[in-house]
Amino acid sequence: MFLTITTTGTAENPATDLGFLLHKHPGKAQGFATSHGTAHVLYPEATAERCTAALLLEIDPVALVRQGQGKGRGGAPDAALAQYVNDRPYAASSLLAVALGSVFRSALKGQCTARPELPERALPLRVEIPVLPARGGPELVQRLFGPLGWASVAADPVRLDERFPEWGDSRYVRLVLEGELRLADVLRQLYVLLPVLDDAKHYWVAPDEIDKLLRAGEGWLAGHPEHQLITARYLARRWSLTREAMARLELTRLAEADGSEVEEIDNAVDETQDTEERPVPLAVQRREAVLAALHTAGAQRVLDLGCGQGQLVQALLKDTAFTEIVGVDVSMRALSIASRRLRLDRLGERQAARVTLLQGSLAYTDKRLAGYDAAVLSEVIEHLDLPRLPALEYAVFGAARPRTVLVTTPNVEYNVRWESLPAGRVRHHDHRFEWTREEFRGWAATVAARYGYEAEFRPVGPDDPEVGPPTQMAVFTLNSPTETATETATETATETPKEGRAA
Ligand code: SAH
């Protein structure tokens, strides 16, 4: 039963810093006695470029049984045998989570006295668990880890027996997580989600489990789309505990929406997205263009997807035409800045009822996003890796399916007009791509055709005769049901007047 954590580094930031973070020296193999056996920590590789820590749990089946913790589901006739013959020694499970919690206790808390700055740093990380029991299958693994900021989540089913592929898959997956995250956050995710996926607790669920769950879930659980499933499974479906935990999570969510942890908001520069020195900043022009398009569409209930620090949400809130505004972002930090900006704690009841901030990833379908009039994706798509874009398309156009979708993105052709931008550079370090007008139109047309929308294009900012505007915007409008029924809907769309379009 084991997991590995790998990071990469350079001469200045060596990968072996992982040893400081985990409080375990890369040069040594160490063993720790736990109640279920021995936990070994060793480093199969430890260079400045690449460092891997492995946590290997050697289960003592007899110890498990003695503690009455290896029991199968309530007193079945074969329970006695199942106590000895089961997957515990091989599969990662809640026992691995327990070991992780004790062996890496300080790392889990984000403490590092030797190098206090280290835990705050997001590191390029790769976590692998070769055999992970996953009740709910690869799909549930995606739903659980997907919204947590990983660049990639791979859960491949493990065959029952490699020699007999026709036997099909076991209930185990090989999990590989890759992305730039803080190590403490990763350990806390695993601490909670391994037992959730295992869905069979091997220790008595005591009331203090709620505290453990909420502590490990700080900053990510309250806003997770699956927080209910996670809570119920973690607490082994003990409903009284689950209810109490859910109530406390709700409080956490409200407290987080207070934004109490953020200080720098008031002096934060608003328009950091663009290298921009014009009289009316581009970000302001973009907001105005978005507001105008929402008015034209007659939208009242609006989603701001990838709302960032909440500037658009704020503008929407000031406009009484919008009765319900939901800001969604994957970044908890951005959301807490947003809630400070909106002064959610000081809004009157009426105003507060109009606005909600949700944490969630747009690369996953989210039931909470269904049923709105319009969705805005302002400067968001370029932050996703291209291969992830179809997932966002499905989540927004296929599942949430608002009548109007507004998408803005940089026009890369315009970059030659930014004096401060070196040739060939994108505008923001986190942009995964920037498109020409043709590329954007091609993408929008494909998405519109696939999901039964019609796309129109509007320039935002000065429309340069040669290179076009700095920002390009697509306005997608859902075809009325009769039109989507026709296969040629998208071709005929331009000639046919739309009924579904608001005046
Ligand atoms: N809409 C804002 C912010 C744009 S910056 C504006 O126009 O100014 C892009 C935002 O998208 C960031 O806040 C980032 O956290 C968010 N984001 C990136 N990938 C995301 C994803 N998969 N799901 C949700 N939000 C995401």
Residues whose N, C-alpha, C, O or C-beta is under 5 A from the ligand:
A	BS01	SAH	L305 G306 C307 G308 V328 D329 V330 S331 A334 G360 S361 L362 A363 S378 E379 V380 H383
